[in-house]
Amino acid sequence: MMGAPLAPLPLLVGLARETVRIIRQNILVFAFGVNLVGILLTGLLWPLFAASPEWYESAPLAAVIYHQFGSLAVLLNSMRLLAFDRKENRTLSRARGAAKTVEGWLGRFSVDGALHAITHRWKLLRAGLIGVAVLVLLGTSFAQIEYGEVGVVRRFGEVTTDLPPGLHVRWPWPVETVTRLRSDEVRSVELGFRVVPDAQKKGAGSNTWTSGHGDGVGRLTDEAVMITGDGDLVEILATVRYRVDNPRLYLFATRDPDGVVRSSAEAVLRELVASNRFLELLTVKRAELERTALERLSRRLSDAAPDGMGVALDGFTLHDLHPPPEVVNSYHTVAKAIQERDRVVNESLASSIRTRRRAEEEADWILKRTAADAHAKTEGAKADRDAFVAWHLARTKLTDAEEAALATERANRIGAKQDPTAVDKDISERRAKMLTERRALMETRLTYQTVVEVLRLRDKVIIDAPDVPGRRHLFLLDPDLLKFPSVVAPRVLDKEP
């Protein structure tokens, strides 16, 4: 069989040795050296020098990008075999000389001489550091914008564009700089106090009026104490909440947006407190103070910069409004006196209401009772009137049955051929006789009834004897009228000397 001519043996041996050298370089330099540097950069230095939590969370992404660059370097180093036994040029000679230098260093590499090789081969280390610096510089070309953030891009200091959430490729630092900002986050600015860090909270012994107003809060007297319109001092602790409305204006319109908001809020509060009385601020005008302060602060911030500060106020809250600590006890005493006064006034008002209601109830009861008595007397009078009329009719007129009997008798007698005149006269006499007997009977009954009613409540003496000497008289009078009047001695007046 006829085949292609075989390469000379020395050429094959040289190619094999070159392959071994490149494999050794890929294992020792790139697999161990470059990856070790990457671990140090992305695992230790990157989290240590991270400027924000977003940069800290982006360390795995930087490690992945660095690893891809290392793989690319291994590929490029392996491609050197393609130029084996070619006509040399100036560039290839320089590369081959550098490779031989590395090969000589690797040939003498051992565990015993590792420190010596690192010390004396500083050029290779310098080249590695330069490569790492290039990789880090290229890493700044990637900008990761999280959800809810806005990335403001500056090219040589000039604002060019805003980046939405996502991964973006930009010019590396220092050409372009990306500033991340959470626009939807509600920020707060304290006025009159500051939140104490955890380290200071652990070192503090106990909270007092002079050290901190509450857990983890430090009071600032210069901001908190204000003077009212009537000359009293009041301490105010407040919080202003706002959101970023325009990220560019917020970042570059003012150097310290929180400081501007705090100073403006303090000025507005001092104006409002100075125009109101102390007791009104403590009681009825607290809600109005919050509302008015928010409106005035919004106008003041809009006038602070020509185009605004890029903030939108979300709320203004008064956490506490009280006298200064030095006079708290006195104000507590005054407050207790005011509460006692209000309690007495309320009790008096309640007592007056109860008395009024009771009087109204009694008046209504008296009116209804009077109306009932009037109705009873009226009905009694009507009954007495009806009884009197009945007695009068009984004395002067016969009943219908009696009149009917007399009329029947007259008709029968006239039917019996008797004289009508005599019949009428006889019936008239009989009618008059019946009325006379009835009147006598009724008068006797009324007499005895009157005697019974008169003697019913009197002391009576019953004498059970057939013959009693003397006259028997029955006095129907009040016994008290028969008594002699009592004699009263005349009063002697003291004469003046």
C-alpha positions as CSV (number, residue, x, y, z in Angstrom):
1,M,0.0,0.0,0.0
2,M,1.2,3.4,-0.9
3,G,0.4,6.2,1.6
4,A,1.4,9.8,2.5
5,P,5.0,10.2,3.4
6,L,5.6,10.1,7.1
7,A,7.0,13.1,8.9
8,P,10.6,13.0,10.1
9,L,11.0,11.5,13.5
10,P,12.7,14.6,15.0
11,L,9.7,16.7,13.9
12,L,7.3,14.3,15.6
13,V,9.3,14.3,18.8
14,G,9.4,18.1,18.8
15,L,5.6,18.3,18.3
16,A,5.1,15.9,21.2
17,R,7.3,17.9,23.5
18,E,5.5,21.1,22.5
19,T,2.2,19.5,23.3
20,V,3.5,18.4,26.7
21,R,4.7,21.9,27.4
22,I,1.4,23.5,26.5
23,I,-0.5,20.9,28.5
24,R,1.7,21.7,31.5
25,Q,1.1,25.4,31.0
26,N,-2.7,24.9,30.8
27,I,-2.7,22.8,34.0
28,L,-0.3,24.8,36.2
29,V,-0.8,28.4,34.9
30,F,-4.5,28.5,33.9
31,A,-6.1,25.6,35.8
32,F,-4.4,26.4,39.1
33,G,-2.9,29.9,38.9
34,V,-5.7,31.8,37.1
35,N,-8.5,30.0,38.9
36,L,-6.8,30.6,42.3
37,V,-6.6,34.3,41.5
38,G,-10.2,34.2,40.4
39,I,-11.3,32.7,43.7
40,L,-9.4,35.3,45.7
41,L,-10.9,38.1,43.6
42,T,-14.6,37.0,43.4
43,G,-14.8,35.1,46.6
44,L,-12.9,37.4,49.0
45,L,-12.0,40.8,47.5
46,W,-15.3,41.4,45.6
47,P,-17.6,41.0,48.7
48,L,-15.2,42.9,50.8
49,F,-15.1,46.0,48.6
50,A,-18.7,45.8,47.4
51,A,-20.2,49.3,47.3
52,S,-23.8,48.2,47.8
53,P,-25.9,45.0,48.5
54,E,-26.5,44.7,44.7
55,W,-22.8,44.5,44.0
56,Y,-22.4,42.0,46.8
57,E,-25.1,39.8,45.3
58,S,-23.4,40.0,41.9
59,A,-20.2,38.2,43.0
60,P,-21.4,34.8,41.5
61,L,-22.0,36.5,38.1
62,A,-18.5,38.0,38.2
63,A,-17.0,34.6,39.0
64,V,-18.8,33.0,36.0
65,I,-17.5,35.8,33.7
66,Y,-14.0,35.4,35.1
67,H,-14.1,31.6,34.5
68,Q,-15.1,32.1,30.9
69,F,-12.1,34.4,30.3
70,G,-9.9,31.7,31.8
71,S,-11.3,29.1,29.5
72,L,-10.7,31.5,26.6
73,A,-7.1,31.8,27.7
74,V,-6.6,28.0,27.7
75,L,-8.1,27.8,24.2
76,L,-5.8,30.5,22.9
77,N,-2.7,28.9,24.5
78,S,-3.6,25.5,23.0
79,M,-3.9,27.1,19.5
80,R,-0.2,27.7,19.6
81,L,0.3,24.1,18.3
82,L,-1.2,25.3,15.0
83,A,2.0,27.4,14.5
84,F,4.4,24.6,15.2
85,D,7.3,24.3,12.7
86,R,6.2,27.2,10.6
87,K,8.3,30.0,9.2
88,E,9.1,32.2,12.0
89,N,8.4,35.9,12.0
90,R,9.2,38.5,14.5
91,T,5.9,38.2,16.5
92,L,6.1,34.4,16.5
93,S,9.7,34.5,17.7
94,R,8.8,36.8,20.6
95,A,5.9,34.5,21.6
96,R,8.0,31.4,21.3
97,G,10.7,33.1,23.4
98,A,8.2,33.9,26.1
99,A,6.9,30.3,26.0
100,K,10.4,28.9,26.4
101,T,10.9,31.2,29.4
102,V,7.7,29.9,31.0
103,E,8.7,26.4,30.0
104,G,12.1,26.8,31.8
105,W,10.3,28.2,34.9
106,L,7.9,25.2,34.8
107,G,10.8,22.8,34.3
108,R,12.4,23.9,37.5
109,F,9.1,24.0,39.4
110,S,8.9,21.7,42.4
111,V,7.6,21.8,45.9
112,D,11.0,22.6,47.3
113,G,11.7,25.4,44.9
114,A,8.2,26.9,44.7
115,L,9.0,29.9,46.9
116,H,12.2,30.5,45.1
117,A,10.6,30.4,41.6
118,I,7.8,32.8,42.7
119,T,10.4,35.2,44.1
120,H,12.6,35.3,41.1
121,R,10.0,35.1,38.4
122,W,8.3,38.3,39.2
123,K,7.9,39.2,35.5
124,L,5.4,36.3,35.1
125,L,3.5,37.4,38.2
126,R,3.4,40.9,36.9
127,A,2.0,39.7,33.6
128,G,-0.7,37.7,35.5
129,L,-1.6,40.7,37.6
130,I,-1.9,42.9,34.5
131,G,-4.2,40.2,33.0
132,V,-6.3,40.1,36.1
133,A,-6.6,43.9,36.1
134,V,-7.7,43.8,32.5
135,L,-10.3,41.2,33.4
136,V,-11.6,43.3,36.3
137,L,-11.7,46.4,34.0
138,L,-13.7,44.4,31.5
139,G,-16.0,43.2,34.3
140,T,-17.0,46.8,34.9
141,S,-18.6,46.8,31.4
142,F,-21.5,44.8,32.8
143,A,-24.2,46.5,34.8
144,Q,-26.9,44.5,36.6
145,I,-30.0,46.5,37.4
146,E,-32.3,44.8,39.9
147,Y,-36.1,45.0,39.9
148,G,-37.3,48.3,41.3
149,E,-34.1,50.0,40.5
150,V,-33.1,52.6,37.9
151,G,-29.5,52.9,36.6
152,V,-28.3,56.4,35.8
153,V,-25.4,56.3,33.3
154,R,-22.7,59.0,33.2
155,R,-20.2,59.2,30.4
156,F,-17.2,61.2,31.6
157,G,-19.4,62.8,34.2
158,E,-22.3,63.7,31.8
159,V,-25.6,62.0,32.3
160,T,-26.6,60.1,29.1
161,T,-29.4,57.7,29.8
162,D,-31.4,55.7,32.3
163,L,-31.2,51.9,32.4
164,P,-34.2,49.7,33.2
165,P,-34.0,46.5,35.2
166,G,-31.8,43.8,33.6
167,L,-28.2,43.1,32.5
168,H,-26.6,45.8,30.4
169,V,-23.2,46.1,28.6
170,R,-21.7,49.5,28.9
171,W,-18.3,51.1,28.4
172,P,-15.9,50.1,31.2
173,W,-14.8,52.4,34.0
174,P,-13.7,55.2,33.9
175,V,-15.5,55.9,30.6
176,E,-19.0,55.3,32.0
177,T,-20.3,55.0,35.5
178,V,-23.7,53.5,36.4
179,T,-25.3,54.7,39.6
180,R,-28.2,52.5,40.9
181,L,-31.1,54.0,42.7
182,R,-34.4,52.5,44.0
183,S,-37.0,55.0,42.8
184,D,-40.1,53.3,44.4
185,E,-38.5,52.9,47.9
186,V,-40.1,55.1,50.6
187,R,-37.3,57.0,52.4
188,S,-37.6,58.7,55.7
189,V,-35.9,61.7,57.3
190,E,-36.0,62.0,61.1
191,L,-36.4,65.4,62.7
192,G,-35.5,65.9,66.3
193,F,-34.1,62.4,66.8
194,R,-31.9,59.8,65.1
195,V,-32.1,56.0,65.1
196,V,-29.3,54.7,67.3
197,P,-27.2,51.9,65.7
198,D,-27.2,48.4,67.3
199,A,-23.7,48.9,68.7
200,Q,-24.7,52.0,70.6
201,K,-28.0,50.5,71.8
202,K,-26.0,47.6,73.4
203,G,-23.7,50.0,75.1
204,A,-26.4,52.2,76.5
205,G,-27.6,51.5,80.0
206,S,-31.2,52.6,80.1
207,N,-33.4,55.1,78.2
208,T,-34.1,58.4,79.9
209,W,-35.6,61.7,78.7
210,T,-32.2,63.1,78.3
211,S,-30.5,60.2,76.6
212,G,-33.0,58.8,74.2
213,H,-36.7,59.0,73.6
214,G,-37.7,55.4,73.3
215,D,-35.8,52.2,72.3
216,G,-33.0,52.8,69.8
217,V,-33.7,56.5,69.4
218,G,-31.4,59.4,70.3
219,R,-32.9,62.8,70.9
220,L,-31.3,66.0,69.3
221,T,-32.2,69.0,71.4
222,D,-31.2,71.6,68.9
223,E,-33.7,70.2,66.3
224,A,-36.4,69.1,68.7
225,V,-36.9,72.1,71.0
226,M,-39.0,74.9,69.5
227,I,-40.8,78.0,70.9
228,T,-44.5,78.5,70.6
229,G,-46.5,81.7,70.0
230,D,-47.2,82.2,73.7
231,G,-43.5,81.9,74.7
232,D,-43.5,78.2,75.9
233,L,-41.0,75.6,74.8
234,V,-42.2,72.4,73.1
235,E,-40.2,69.3,71.9
236,I,-41.3,67.8,68.6
237,L,-40.2,64.4,67.1
238,A,-41.3,64.0,63.5
239,T,-40.6,62.0,60.4
240,V,-40.8,63.1,56.7
241,R,-41.4,60.3,54.2
242,Y,-40.7,60.7,50.5
243,R,-40.0,58.8,47.3
244,V,-37.7,59.6,44.4
245,D,-39.7,61.2,41.6
246,N,-36.8,62.0,39.2
247,P,-33.6,60.0,39.7
248,R,-31.4,62.5,37.8
249,L,-32.5,65.5,39.8
250,Y,-32.3,63.5,43.0
251,L,-28.7,62.5,42.4
252,F,-27.3,65.7,40.9
253,A,-29.6,68.6,41.8
254,T,-28.4,68.7,45.4
255,R,-25.5,67.2,47.2
256,D,-27.4,66.0,50.3
257,P,-31.2,65.6,49.6
258,D,-31.9,64.2,53.1
259,G,-30.2,67.3,54.6
260,V,-32.3,69.7,52.5
261,V,-35.5,67.9,53.4
262,R,-34.6,67.9,57.1
263,S,-33.6,71.6,57.2
264,S,-36.7,72.6,55.2
265,A,-39.0,70.5,57.5
266,E,-37.4,72.1,60.6
267,A,-37.9,75.6,59.2
268,V,-41.6,74.9,58.4
269,L,-42.2,73.4,61.8
270,R,-40.6,76.3,63.6
271,E,-42.8,78.7,61.6
272,L,-46.0,76.8,62.4
273,V,-45.2,76.3,66.1
274,A,-44.3,80.0,66.5
275,S,-47.8,80.9,65.1
276,N,-49.8,78.7,67.6
277,R,-50.3,78.5,71.3
278,F,-48.8,75.7,73.3
279,L,-52.1,74.1,74.6
280,E,-53.7,74.2,71.2
281,L,-50.7,72.3,69.8
282,L,-51.0,69.7,72.5
283,T,-54.7,69.2,72.0
284,V,-56.9,70.4,69.1
285,K,-54.4,71.5,66.4
286,R,-52.1,68.4,66.2
287,A,-53.7,66.9,63.1
288,E,-53.9,70.3,61.5
289,L,-50.2,70.9,62.2
290,E,-49.3,67.7,60.3
291,R,-51.5,68.6,57.4
292,T,-50.3,72.2,57.1
293,A,-46.6,71.2,57.6
294,L,-46.8,68.8,54.7
295,E,-48.3,71.4,52.4
296,R,-45.8,74.0,53.2
297,L,-42.9,71.6,53.0
298,S,-44.0,70.6,49.5
299,R,-44.0,74.2,48.4
300,R,-40.6,74.9,50.0
301,L,-38.9,71.9,48.4
302,S,-40.3,72.9,45.0
303,D,-38.6,76.3,45.4
304,A,-35.3,74.9,46.8
305,A,-33.9,74.1,43.3
306,P,-34.7,75.7,39.9
307,D,-36.1,72.4,38.4
308,G,-36.9,70.7,41.7
309,M,-35.1,68.1,43.8
310,G,-36.7,65.1,42.2
311,V,-38.5,64.0,45.3
312,A,-42.3,63.5,46.0
313,L,-43.5,63.7,49.6
314,D,-45.3,60.7,50.8
315,G,-46.3,61.8,54.3
316,F,-45.4,63.8,57.5
317,T,-45.9,62.2,60.9
318,L,-45.6,63.8,64.4
319,H,-44.4,61.0,66.6
320,D,-44.4,63.0,69.8
321,L,-45.2,66.5,70.9
322,H,-44.5,67.3,74.6
323,P,-42.8,69.8,76.9
324,P,-39.1,69.7,77.4
325,P,-37.8,67.0,79.8
326,E,-36.9,69.7,82.4
327,V,-40.5,70.7,82.9
328,V,-42.3,67.4,82.2
329,N,-43.2,66.8,85.9
330,S,-44.7,70.3,86.2
331,Y,-46.7,69.8,83.0
332,H,-47.9,66.4,84.2
333,T,-49.1,68.1,87.4
334,V,-50.9,70.7,85.3
335,A,-52.4,68.0,83.1
336,K,-53.6,66.1,86.1
337,A,-55.3,69.3,87.4
338,I,-56.9,69.9,84.0
339,Q,-58.2,66.3,84.0
340,E,-59.5,66.7,87.6
341,R,-61.2,70.0,86.6
342,D,-62.8,68.3,83.5
343,R,-63.8,65.4,85.7
344,V,-65.6,67.7,88.2
345,V,-67.2,69.6,85.4
346,N,-68.4,66.4,83.7
347,E,-69.7,65.1,87.0
348,S,-71.6,68.3,87.7
349,L,-73.0,68.3,84.2
350,A,-74.1,64.7,84.6
351,S,-75.7,65.6,88.0
352,S,-77.5,68.5,86.5
353,I,-78.8,66.4,83.7
354,R,-80.0,63.8,86.1
355,T,-81.7,66.4,88.3
356,R,-83.3,67.9,85.2
357,R,-84.5,64.6,84.0
358,R,-85.9,63.7,87.4
359,A,-87.7,67.1,87.6
360,E,-89.1,66.6,84.1
361,E,-90.2,63.1,85.2
362,E,-91.9,64.5,88.4
363,A,-93.5,67.3,86.4
364,D,-94.9,64.8,83.9
365,W,-96.1,62.6,86.7
366,I,-97.8,65.6,88.5
367,L,-99.4,66.7,85.2
368,K,-100.7,63.2,84.5
369,R,-101.9,62.8,88.1
370,T,-103.6,66.2,88.0
371,A,-105.3,65.3,84.7
372,A,-106.4,62.0,86.3
373,D,-107.7,63.8,89.4
374,A,-109.5,66.3,87.2
375,H,-111.0,63.5,85.2
376,A,-112.1,61.6,88.4
377,K,-113.6,64.8,89.9
378,T,-115.4,65.6,86.6
379,E,-116.8,62.1,86.4
380,G,-117.7,62.2,90.1
381,A,-119.5,65.5,89.6
382,K,-121.3,64.0,86.6
383,A,-122.3,61.0,88.7
384,D,-123.5,63.2,91.6
385,R,-125.4,65.3,89.0
386,D,-127.0,62.2,87.6
387,A,-127.8,60.9,91.1
388,F,-129.4,64.2,92.0
389,V,-131.4,64.3,88.8
390,A,-132.5,60.8,89.5
391,W,-133.6,61.6,93.1
392,H,-135.4,64.7,91.8
393,L,-137.2,62.8,89.1
394,A,-138.1,60.1,91.6
395,R,-139.6,62.9,93.9
396,T,-141.6,64.7,91.2
397,K,-142.5,62.0,88.7
398,L,-143.8,58.5,88.7
399,T,-142.1,55.8,86.8
400,D,-143.2,54.7,83.4
401,A,-144.7,51.5,84.7
402,E,-146.7,53.3,87.3
403,E,-147.9,55.9,84.8
404,A,-148.8,53.0,82.4
405,A,-150.8,51.3,85.3
406,L,-152.7,54.5,86.0
407,A,-153.5,55.0,82.3
408,T,-154.8,51.4,82.0
409,E,-156.9,51.9,85.1
410,R,-158.4,55.2,83.7
411,A,-159.1,53.5,80.4
412,N,-160.9,50.6,82.1
413,R,-163.0,52.8,84.3
414,I,-164.0,55.0,81.5
415,G,-164.8,51.8,79.6
416,A,-167.0,50.8,82.5
417,K,-169.2,53.9,81.9
418,Q,-167.8,56.0,84.8
419,D,-167.6,59.7,84.8
420,P,-164.3,60.8,83.1
421,T,-164.0,63.9,85.3
422,A,-164.3,61.9,88.5
423,V,-161.9,59.3,87.2
424,D,-159.3,61.9,86.3
425,K,-159.7,63.6,89.6
426,D,-159.3,60.3,91.5
427,I,-156.3,59.3,89.5
428,S,-154.7,62.8,90.0
429,E,-155.3,62.5,93.8
430,R,-153.8,59.0,93.8
431,R,-150.8,60.3,91.8
432,A,-150.2,63.2,94.2
433,K,-150.6,60.8,97.2
434,M,-148.1,58.4,95.7
435,L,-145.6,61.2,95.1
436,T,-146.1,62.5,98.7
437,E,-145.5,59.1,100.2
438,R,-142.4,58.6,98.0
439,R,-141.0,62.0,99.0
440,A,-141.5,61.3,102.7
441,L,-139.8,57.9,102.3
442,M,-136.9,59.4,100.3
443,E,-136.4,62.2,102.8
444,T,-136.5,59.7,105.7
445,R,-133.9,57.6,103.9
446,L,-131.7,60.6,103.0
447,T,-131.9,61.7,106.7
448,Y,-130.8,58.4,108.0
449,Q,-128.1,58.2,105.4
450,T,-126.8,61.6,106.4
451,V,-126.9,60.7,110.1
452,V,-124.9,57.5,109.3
453,E,-122.3,59.4,107.3
454,V,-122.0,62.1,110.0
455,L,-121.7,59.7,112.9
456,R,-119.5,57.2,111.1
457,L,-116.2,58.8,112.2
458,R,-117.4,60.1,115.6
459,D,-117.1,58.6,119.0
460,K,-120.5,57.2,120.1
461,V,-121.9,56.3,123.6
462,I,-124.6,53.7,123.7
463,I,-126.7,53.7,126.9
464,D,-128.6,50.5,127.4
465,A,-131.2,51.5,130.0
466,P,-135.0,51.8,129.8
467,D,-135.3,55.0,131.7
468,V,-132.6,57.7,131.6
469,P,-133.2,60.9,133.5
470,G,-132.9,64.1,131.7
471,R,-133.5,65.2,128.2
472,R,-132.3,63.3,125.3
473,H,-130.7,65.5,122.7
474,L,-128.7,64.5,119.6
475,F,-126.2,67.3,118.6
476,L,-125.2,66.9,115.0
477,L,-122.2,69.2,115.5
478,D,-118.5,69.0,115.6
479,P,-117.5,68.4,119.3
480,D,-114.5,70.7,118.9
481,L,-116.8,73.6,118.4
482,L,-118.2,73.2,121.9
483,K,-114.8,73.6,123.6
484,F,-113.7,76.8,125.3
485,P,-111.0,78.7,123.6
486,S,-107.6,78.5,125.2
487,V,-106.3,81.6,127.0
488,V,-102.9,82.8,125.9
489,A,-101.0,85.2,128.1
490,P,-100.0,88.5,126.5
491,R,-96.4,88.7,125.4
492,V,-94.3,91.4,127.2
493,L,-91.9,93.2,124.8
494,D,-88.5,94.4,126.1
495,K,-88.4,98.1,126.4
496,E,-85.4,100.0,125.3
497,P,-83.6,101.8,128.1
